């Protein structure tokens, strides 16, 4: 188990806060044990929360040229055919994964290929389960062109709590299946848009693990 680099600033802030609050407790209440205990418990709780949010567990990756792997941990909350109007401008099969605050928040490439399109969209911070969040919230759009010529699109979508999206990709990059492409701080949602007719391996409410669960097959 490792601690992800995106959590370094948050970890430092929590440690500083913990040092300040325990220092205040001991300085102003030198003999009041309850105040000391409260400071230690609060500091410890916040530290555990940060370590949980930014954990990077060691995993055995699932890979395959014909496989589309989950780009994130979470629950499958949407499976439907829908119009994708930003890039493809036609009907696609949408699979959405809701990332709760307790999930691992690393986002990974679902297939191997070339990043053929990337765009960052500033936007709102609606709850991630709202249908409009896919098109109105702060988000990134990433398209990867597979070696078979097919393209898949996926979006990192910010939510009401997750107000910070991080990405490590740009157009022209080589995408390695299961390689890190970004991070959504404190959870939210990832949408996948697949070609119509793609064979799905998941159903609604399935719990998936990024880099391990097979979402679909070409």
Residue pairs with C-beta under 8 A, 6 or more apart in sequence:
1 55
1 56
1 57
1 58
2 55
2 56
2 57
2 58
3 11
3 51
3 54
3 55
3 56
4 54
4 55
4 56
4 105
4 106
4 183
6 54
6 105
6 166
6 183
6 185
7 50
7 53
7 54
10 50
10 53
10 54
11 47
11 50
11 51
11 54
14 43
14 46
14 47
14 50
15 47
17 43
17 46
18 39
18 42
18 43
18 44
18 46
18 47
21 39
21 42
21 43
22 36
22 39
22 40
22 43
24 39
25 32
25 35
25 36
25 38
25 39
26 36
26 39
28 35
29 35
29 36
52 102
53 101
53 105
53 185
53 186
54 105
55 104
56 104
56 106
57 104
59 209
59 211
59 212
60 212
61 69
61 177
61 178
61 211
61 212
62 69
62 178
62 211
62 212
62 213
62 214
63 69
63 177
63 178
64 214
65 112
65 147
65 148
66 217
66 218
67 111
67 177
67 214
67 216
67 217
67 218
68 110
68 111
68 152
68 192
68 194
68 198
68 214
68 215
68 216
68 217
68 218
69 108
69 110
69 111
69 177
69 178
69 210
69 211
69 212
69 213
69 214
69 215
70 97
70 108
70 110
70 208
70 209
70 210
70 211
70 212
70 213
70 214
70 215
71 97
71 107
71 108
71 109
71 110
71 154
71 181
71 190
71 192
71 210
72 97
72 99
72 103
72 104
72 105
72 106
72 107
72 108
72 184
72 190
72 208
72 210
73 97
73 99
73 103
73 104
73 105
73 208
73 209
73 210
74 97
74 98
74 99
74 100
74 103
74 187
74 189
74 190
74 207
74 208
75 97
75 98
75 100
75 205
75 206
75 207
75 208
76 95
76 96
76 97
76 202
76 203
76 204
76 205
76 206
76 207
76 208
77 96
77 97
77 98
77 129
77 189
77 204
77 205
78 94
78 95
78 96
78 191
78 204
79 93
79 94
79 95
79 96
79 200
79 202
79 203
79 204
80 93
80 94
81 91
81 92
81 93
81 94
81 196
82 91
82 92
82 94
83 89
83 90
83 91
83 92
84 90
84 91
84 92
84 94
84 153
84 193
86 119
86 141
86 153
87 117
87 141
87 143
87 153
88 151
88 153
88 193
91 196
92 153
92 193
92 194
92 195
92 196
93 193
93 194
93 195
93 196
93 197
93 198
93 200
94 191
94 192
94 193
94 194
95 191
95 192
95 194
95 200
95 202
95 215
95 216
96 134
96 189
96 190
96 191
96 192
97 189
97 190
97 191
97 192
97 208
98 128
98 129
98 188
98 189
99 105
99 128
99 162
99 184
99 187
99 188
99 189
99 190
100 187
101 161
101 186
101 187
102 187
103 187
104 209
104 210
105 162
105 183
105 184
105 185
105 186
105 187
106 180
106 182
106 183
106 210
107 156
107 180
107 181
107 182
107 183
107 184
107 190
107 210
108 178
108 179
108 180
108 181
108 210
108 211
109 144
109 175
109 176
109 177
109 178
109 179
109 181
110 144
110 152
110 154
110 177
110 192
110 215
111 144
111 146
111 152
111 175
111 177
112 146
112 147
112 175
112 176
112 177
113 144
113 145
113 146
113 147
113 174
113 175
114 144
114 145
114 172
114 173
114 174
114 175
115 142
115 143
115 144
115 169
115 170
115 171
115 172
115 173
115 174
115 175
116 143
116 144
116 145
116 151
116 171
117 141
117 142
117 143
117 153
117 171
118 140
118 141
118 142
118 143
118 167
118 169
118 170
118 171
119 140
119 141
120 139
120 140
120 165
120 167
121 138
121 139
121 140
121 141
122 138
123 136
123 137
123 138
123 139
123 158
124 133
124 136
124 137
124 138
125 137
125 138
125 158
125 159
125 160
125 163
126 132
126 133
126 136
126 137
126 159
126 160
127 133
127 159
127 160
128 137
128 157
128 158
128 159
128 160
128 162
128 187
128 188
128 189
129 189
133 157
133 159
133 189
134 155
134 157
134 189
134 191
137 157
137 158
137 159
138 157
138 158
138 163
138 165
139 155
139 156
139 157
139 158
139 165
140 155
140 156
140 165
140 167
140 182
141 153
141 155
142 153
142 154
142 155
142 156
142 167
142 169
142 181
143 151
143 152
143 153
144 151
144 152
144 154
144 175
145 151
146 152
146 218
148 218
150 195
150 218
152 192
152 193
152 194
152 195
153 192
153 193
154 190
154 191
154 192
154 193
155 190
155 191
156 165
156 167
156 182
156 184
156 188
156 190
157 184
157 188
157 189
157 190
157 191
158 164
158 165
158 184
158 188
159 187
159 188
159 189
161 186
161 187
161 188
162 184
162 185
162 186
162 187
162 188
163 185
163 186
164 184
164 185
164 186
165 182
165 183
165 184
165 185
166 182
166 183
166 184
166 185
167 181
167 182
168 180
168 181
168 182
169 175
169 181
169 182
175 181
178 211
184 190
192 215
194 216
198 216
198 217
198 218
199 216
199 217
199 218
200 215
200 216
201 214
201 215
201 216
201 217
202 208
202 213
202 214
202 215
202 216
206 213
208 215
